[in-house]
């Protein structure tokens, strides 16, 4: 399972923008639970996906399709390769074709919903997450993603309910704790938000996005030293060129200058 951080510009704060996390499942994983691998370029395409060589994967899956060796998995996996390159329309088309061939794939509904979320097509995304949940009622990832989509629509009560369900189903789901914290923050419940950020960091102390969101909450609470510590952790645990690292570095400089 991969976690993909998606920025929802649902509210601009004085010092930054909260970041929700949408979880994306690599469709190839479903091959191990019933789809048939036909060999040839299909296996090669999966290897390319695992190595992050997405265009080569797309080309390999396309060769299978052109040779009439296509099945639901091949279309779903080509969709993943296209989405990884932000070829969203192509990804939607392939996920849709995959579901035409096999409408019982909760993972594919989740993944298509993820693409719709990134495209800002929230109504379509919600329908797909609901379909995934109908097919797999214990699907914590789909609850997390539906909640993130509700949050993008400022529906924070619905978001909190779904994040809570994701946590109930998967108690160590870091994304759901971090996301619920941001939803609590947006709902004017800073104490609950701080508690959830803390729980997320207990589970994974290396998540820069969690420190980032908590740091801005501490700033608004007037807890400047705690905010400074969090921004330093953003820099420590995020890629050097990441936008969060840039913003956190600015905050560190400002806070240290105010001493």
KASUL-V358569 format. One line per field, one symbol per residue. ss: DSSP state (h for helix, s for strand, l for the rest). phi: phi as a letter, one per 20 degrees, with the letter a starting at -180 (. if undefined). burial: I if it has 9 or more other ideal C-beta (glycine too) atoms within 8 Angstrom, else O. Layout:
ss: ???
phi: ???
burial: ???
//
This chain:
ss: lssssslllllsllllsllsssssllhhhhhhhlllllllhhhhhhhhhhhllhhhhhhhhhhhhhlllllhhhhhhhhhhhhhlllhhhhhhhhhhhhhhllllhhhhhhhhhhhhhhllhhhhhhhhhhhhhhllllhhhhhhhhhhhhhlllhhhhhhhhhhhhhhllllhhhhhhhhhhhhhlllhhhhhhhhhhhhhhllllhhhhhhhhhhhhhhllhhhhhhhhhhhhhhlllllhhhhhhhhhhhhhhhll
phi: .dddededefaeegdrcfceddeceffggfgecqfdeenmffffffffgfemeffffgffffffffemdfcgfffffffgffffdmeffffffffffffffbeeeffffgffggfggfemeffffffffffffffbfdeggffffffffgffemeffffffffffgfgfcfdeggfffffgfffgfemcffffffffffffffbfdegffggffgffggfeneffffgffffffffdcggeffffffffffffffffef
burial: OOOIOIOIOIOOIOOOOIIIIIIIIIIIIIIOOOIOIIOIIIIIIIOIIOOOOIOOIIOIIIIIIOOOIOIIIIIIIIIIIIIOIOOIOIIIIIIIIIIOOIOOIIIIIIIIIIIIIIOOOIOIIIIIIIIIIOIIOOIIIIIIIIIIIIIIOOOIOIIIIIIIIIIOIOOOIIIIIIIIIIIIIIIOOIOIIIIIIOIIIOOOOOIIIIIIIIIIIIIIOOOIOIIIOIIIIIIOIIOOOIOIIOIIIOIIOOIOOOO
//
